Amino acid sequence: MKKVMMMILGALFCFSMEAQKASEVYLPLNDGWQFTQTGKNDWRNAEVPGSVQRDLIRYKVLPDPYYGTNEKKVQWPEKEDWDFKKTFSVTAEQLKYDDAVIFFEGLDTHADVFLNGSRIFQSANMFVGHKVSVKNVLREGDNKLYIRFHSPVTYMEPAYLTNGYNYPAGNDHSDVKMSVFSRKAPYQFGWDWGMRLVQMGIWKPVSLTFYNQARIEDYFVKQTSVGKEKAEIEHRVEVYSVTEGPATLSVSASFDNKPVETVQKDVVLQKGKNIVSLPMTVKNPHLWMPAGWGEQYLYDFSVTLSIRDQAIAQTTERTGFRSVRLVQEKDEHGRSFYFEVNGIPLFAKGANYIPGEILRTQQDSAYYERLFDHVTSANMNMLRVWGGGTYEDNYFYRLADEKGILIWQDFIFGCVPYPSDDAFLANVAEEAVYNIKRLRNHASLAFWCGNNEIYEGINYWGWDKEYPSEVLDEWRRGYDKTFRELIPSLVTEYDGTRSYIHGSPYDSNWGRPEKFSASDVHDWGLWHGRMPFEAMADRLPRFASEFGFQSFPEMKTIRTFAEEKDFDINSDVMKTHQKSGIGNQAIKEYMEMYYHTPKNFEDFIYVGLIMQGNGMEEAVEANRRGRPYCMGALYWQINDDWPVVSWSSIDYYQNWKAQHYKMRNVFAPLALGVEHKNNVLTYFTMSDNLQDIDDLQLNVQVLDFSGKRLKSFTEKISAKANASTRVKAFNTSELVTEEEKHRVVIHAWLSDKKGAVISQRNYYFYWPNKLELPETAVHHTVKYADGKYTVTLSGKKLAKDVFVEIPVLGASFSDNFFDLLPGEKKTIVITSPELKASAKTPITVKHLRETY
């Protein structure tokens, strides 16, 4: 018996060894790297993924780039070359595999890569991964990798010197504009919200894979037709083979861990690249829906490559069935611009997203999870990945799939003409193909856009006064070659399931509102044009893809980069953290228009926050009330990449500004809107629900600031599905006298048939500098628990824009920057792992009347 068992174990061992030889061997190569400035031989351990600058900060060779005026002190490395090296071991058994492929997922940017004395490739594009067969270069035992990164500033200098002019790259914070010559994240060179930190290094993972016979190089689950009855799929599989001969590809689909469908195809592989197509029909599919419309159903697909009945390679994809298209059709107003998802018109609610870190590789999975918590908590259904940053990490799109957040994806070009010579366009083509293939399986990816604001810049930004006509003509021809010919042809060839536009805005400019009726719009009449917030309601676009207003971050963020002596908007530190040339002056001018301008710095910061929040609420609500003419509001911007004064609604340390709370309210699935025009106060239901909601009650009260109820109205209403609908109008004279307008609030709320409040809206006839706000005290009590403080607030008179502050960065508040009505008792919850019951971390409360 013992002999038989030994024979069985021996056979199993031989089988397992054969199986091991037939399978892949994957070696991560992220550890053990060292780096030095070229020629210095001062080797230090490097973090990979990472960057030279991130490591130099870690070693304190560079100071904290965010503190004080340190920005200039961290910029010298961009002008130097940097070397990286690593040794790794390969066994004799591994060398018996048919092939070995090294994969650098991302090098930033200009680099020569050597392995064991051979230059295996050159990198010229941050956004392209490199897979290289290195079987013939590898050695048993130690193998040596060496990378020389060239300064993106000096390496491309010959391009600048032979070009004949400086490109109008205003956001490139250098006298010599080198950013346009490199396929590299533009925002690293500076922006009007961003510091300059032009990085180099291995910014994505590195790996080595050994395999036999063939590998699956790419797998596209192409949805050719999707409906309630069936989904038609073309499984497009790219196989790279080192041998010739028969093979079998099989694809299986499953949902909720249950098999749905399987297809199989016999093929004859040729050496090199093979493209195989397998059709599949899934009956009665569960459709993936955007946030707020239903579930985000995701199917799992697996493709297996077998030779002689032995599986040699397998890969998986997860995606959801849905149809998304951009609808641009002529109508009585001009031309529509909206997204249709699963045949249903969608009002897009969301924001523009920039990279979350200037040191991009600090964005880990926890960062992305927190980001999408912010997005879903604010009732958004779309983010625009803006064209001056980067194509995002795979995990970003995976979370968007799971959360139901549609992604408007710009190709990474922004705000300046780019070269269009053959070599540059070949580089662009490689970038486009790589990222289309990388992202196209994501259900959340809704749309491709060629660039940000280049067409607008060529036509409207006055470059014709700085450059001769032949240069402008060259830029226009180059624009057409890149964004009207090359990139759309690649989108069609490698995706073919999504809409594309050449750029955003499509063909309008904020100074020409006559074009708003036929395009998406970046409306900077607010802010750059100094137009009042309320003017936004009179210049609605078909789709608002960019608009915004600045604020400083709150004081606890400012204290991370400044000292008490710097608390002046004109201090060097504050100027370093304000990148908009008109920024502080614009904030002051708007504050003088709407508020009593505080005399002390901390109150100025607070009033600026509430001004941004209340003003943007007015602008965004006007967009949402304006459907179906206007079908989207993507404000600029949701996030920051360092602690800075900006248009963000969440600061760098994850503190919600007033604006984000206001966006949460105005983006609610069913929100109450109000418009005051021609002495008529009109209430709207703004609904994204796909069914009518009946048996609602609209409650309207006229309250003076001391709490006296002057008038009260109730009315039964219905909220129409997926629409903004007028439900009640009052003549202003029915509600208040002219004298009362300065000291009353119209408090309205929408409740369901059980009396539960769905949405609230306070309306004031004037901005705060014309209101007779009362002096009052807000009392608060706190219930302390580890990780959670519960704060209850009350006051006898109106306290406008109550701000509850705690000196913990990134703490979450159930509500903040709210109006506390006379006699109201309100409870909010503050959560953070840093909160301890025993510490009783101090809480302060401020309201607007206390600032003057």
Secondary structure, 3 states (H helix, E strand, C coil): CHHHHHHHHHHHHHHHHHHHHHCCEEEECCCCCEEEECCCCCCEECCCCCCHHHHHHHCCCCCCCCCCCHHHHHCHHHHCCEEEEEEEEECHHHHCCCEEEEEECCEECEEEEEECCEEEEEEEECCCCEEEECCCCCCCEEEEEEEEECCCCCCCHHHHHHHCCCCCCCCCCCCCCCHHHCECCHHHHCCCCCCCCCCCEECCCEEEEEECCEEEEEEEEEEEEECCCEEEEEEEEEEEECCCEEEEEEEEEEECCEEEEEEEEEEEECCEEEEEEEEEEEECCCEECCCCCCCECCEEEEEEEEECCEEEEEEEEEECECCEEEECCECCCCECCEEEECCEEECEEEEEECCCCCCHHHCCHHHHHHHHHHHHHCCCCEEEECCCCCCCCHHHHHHHHHHCCEEEEECCCECCCCCCCHHHHHHHHHHHHHHHHHHCCCCCEEEEECCECHHHHHHHCCHHHCCCHHHHHHHHHHHHHHHHHHHHHHHHHHCCCCEEECCECCCCCCCCHHHHHHCEEECCCCCCCCCCHHHHHHCCCCEEEECCCCECCCHHHHCCCCCHHHCCCCCHHHHHCECCCCHHHHHHHHHHHHCCCCCCHHHHHHHHHHHHHHHHHHHHHHHHHCCCCCCEEEECCCCCCCCCEECCCECCCCCECHHHHHHHHHCCCEEEEEEEECCEEEEEEEECCCCCEEEEEEEEEEEECCCCEEEEEEEEEEECCCEEEEEEEEEHHHHCCCCHHHCEEEEEEEECCCCCEEEEEEECCCCHHHCCCCCCCCEEEEEEECCEEEEEEECCCCEEEEEEECCCCCCEECCCCEEECCCCEEEEEEECCCCCCCCCCCCEEECHHHHC
